[in-house]
Amino acid sequence: MSRPCAVRELGRQPYEPVWRAMQRFTDARDERTSDELWLVEHDPVFTLGQAGKPEHVLAPGDIPVVQVDRGGQVTYHGPGQIVAYPLFDLPRMKVGVREYVCKIEQAMIDTAAEWNIHAERKSGAPGVYVAGAKIGALGIRVRHGRTFHGLAFNVAMDLSPWHRINPCGYQGLQVATLSDLGGPSGLEQVKPVLLENWPRISAWTCVAKPPCRIFRWPPEAGQWRPCGSDVSRDRYPCLPLLPITCMH
């Protein structure tokens, strides 16, 4: 039986506000909360996993480095890359963490295959590779059975920032993009194909929801969260900061 899931297109956004928003979404949700998938293209940023080693960040220069609460080492997000954040309830899906990771990898593999690009897994190194070069990375966090963080799929990005780090903690690891391998150069061409492959992960049906926003709440504390009924609107004004267009 399929389940409803809202797919939200955030456009291009800085990293940290979106990260804080998905943390708070995960903390606030309960067994009645619908799953969501957030799609975003980030401003340039290096993110270092919670057990990440700083020595893998070689020369960040003017690109910020953010220590985050996902698994894995250091990676890069920037323009030309699809980042997808599945906010899923694994017990409700009856899926374990290992199977969930494999399903995310398979979604990227199947998406690359749309353009006759043979992507594959690599034993002991999570992600998706083409001829040994990494084209899709993943780093997740599961809290009380609910997932956040997710995947990054390289479509048509400047690869030079990857030379400033040891990607995913591997010295000399090569990185690839779909466009360099004969695929499309636009994110809007790839997103629908990636979305078509997501039902294999969670058996959800994408549904439209009213236009919504991510809000900072309370503004004086600089904290980010989805606007929700569990916080008094009378006490804290709702300040729209990140517009989201719902896809269906």
N, C-alpha and C positions, 0 to 999 in steps of 0.2 A: 504494500500500500504506500502510495506517495504521500509526502508531507510538504506543507507549504514552507517556503524559504524566501526571504526578501533578498534580492540582489541590489546592492547600492553602489552606484558609480560616484566616486568622490572626486574624480578629476585629478589634477596635479596638486599635491599638498606637501608641506613640510612633514617630516617623519614624526617628531615627538607628539604633537597634538593627536594624531591618529592613533599612535601607540597608547597614549593615556586613555583615549576614548574607548578602545577595545578592552583595556583592562577593566574599566569601570562597567562597561556593558557586561562583561563576564562575571564580575563580582555581584552585580545587581540582579542577574537573571535567576529564574527558578524553573521548576519542571514545566511550567506553562509557557515559558518564553519561546517564541519561534526562533529557529535557526536563521542566521543571516550570513551572507557572503559580501564582503566589502572589496571593491576593486579600486585601485589607486595607482597613480604614477607619482613617485616621490621626487622631491628636490634632491640633489646630490647629498649623500650621507653614507658613512661607514657605520655599521652596527656590529657590536661585539657581544656575543652570547654571554650568559651569566657565568659560565666557566671559561670564557674566552681568554686567551693569553695576549696581553698587550704587545708582545714582541712580534706578533703576526701583522701588526699595523706598522708598516715600514716607513712611510713618508706621507702622512695624510695631507700636508700642505693646508690649503684653505677649505678642505672638505671636513665638516664636523665629524667627530667620532662619538657615538652614543652607546653606552653600556646598557643592555636591555636584559629582559628576563626570559628569553627563549633559550633553547638549546643551541649547540653549535658554536663555531668560532666566529671569525670576522667575515662579513660580506659587504657588498656595495649595492646601494639602490640609487637609481638616477633616471633621468629622462630616457624614454625608449624602452622601458622595462615595465611589464605588467606585474604588479604585486597584488596577490589575492589573499585576503584574510578570512578564512572560514571560521565562523563563530558557531560551532556545532556542539550538540549534546551527544557524546559518544555512547553512553549507556542507552539512551533512547534509540539510537541507530543500531544498537547491538553490534558495535564494532570496537575492537581493541585498538590500542595505539599503534602496534606494528602493522596491522592490516590497514589502518587509516593512512599511515605514511606511504604504504605501497600503492594505495588507491590514488593519492595525490600525485605520486610519480607517474602512475599510469595515465592520468588525465593529461599530463604534459607530453608524455610519449605519444598518445593518440592525437594530440593537437599537432605536434610536429609532423606526424604521418600524413596529415591533410595535404602537406606540400611535398610529400615523398622524401621527407627527411627522416632517416633512421636514427632515432634516439633510443637510449637504453640505460638501464641501471648499472651501477658499478658496485661490486661487493665491498662492503665495509666503508663506503663513502656515499652517504645519502645524497640524492639529487638525480639529475638526468644529464646524460652525456652524449655527444656526437663525435665519434672517432677520438675519444679520450678528452675532448674539450667540454667543459661544463656549460650547458645552455639553460639549465633550470636548477635552482637551489630551493631548499626548504629548511625551515627551522620553526618548531612548534613549541607551545606550552600547553599543558593540560592541567586545569585546576578544578578539582571536584568533578572530573569527568567532562568538563567543558573546555573546548579548544579555543585558543587564539594564537596570534602570529600565523604564519602560513608559508606561501611559496612566492618565489620571484622568477619570472620567465623572461629571458632576454630576447627582445624582438628586434630592435634596431637602435642600439645604444653606442655611445662612445666608449670603447673598451680601455682607453688609456688609464682611467682611475684604478682599474684592477691591478695595474702594475705597481701601485703604491701599497699593496697588501699581499699577504699570502692567502689567496682565496680559500675560505673555509678551513684555514690552517694548513694548507698544503703548498709548500714552496714550489714555485714553477708551474703550478696548475694552469693550464690554458683555459680560456673562456671564449665562448662562441655566441653568436646571435643568429636568429632565424634569417634575417635579411642577408647576412653574409653567406648563408648556406642555400640561397635560392628562394627563401620564403619572403613573405610580404614585409614592407618597411613601415606599415602603420599599425598602431595598437588596435584601432577600430576594426581592422580586418581579422585580427586574431582573437579578440575577446569573444565574439559569438561562437567560434569554434571551441574555445576553452569552456565556455558555458555549456555547450552541448554535451561535453564529456563529464560534467560534474554530477549529473544524476547517477552515474555509475558509482560515485563515492557514497552518496547519502540517500538515494532514491527520493530526492525532493522534487517538487514542482515549483518552478519560479513563479511568484505571484507579484502583481503590482501592489504597492502600498502608497498612501498619500505622500506627497513631497515632504521631506523631513530634513532636519539639520542636526549637526552635532553642536552642542552648546558647552560653554564654559560655566561651571557651576560649583561654588559661588565665585563671582568674578574677582573678588578681592583676594581670594586664596590662590588664584591661578590654577585651579584644578579643572580637569576636563572630564566630561561624562555625557552620555546621551541624556537628553532632557527626559525626565521620568516623573511619574506621579508620586514617587516616594520622597520627593523633596518639595518643600513649600514654595510655591511660586510667589506667595505674598512676601516671603522673607528675602528671596533672592531673585532679582529680575533675570529673565532668560535672554541671554545674549547670543544671537546667531553668529557663528564665526566660520563654519565650514559648510557651505551648501552642498547638498547631496541630491542627485537626480536618481530616482528609482527606475530600474530597468525591468522589462518583462518580455 
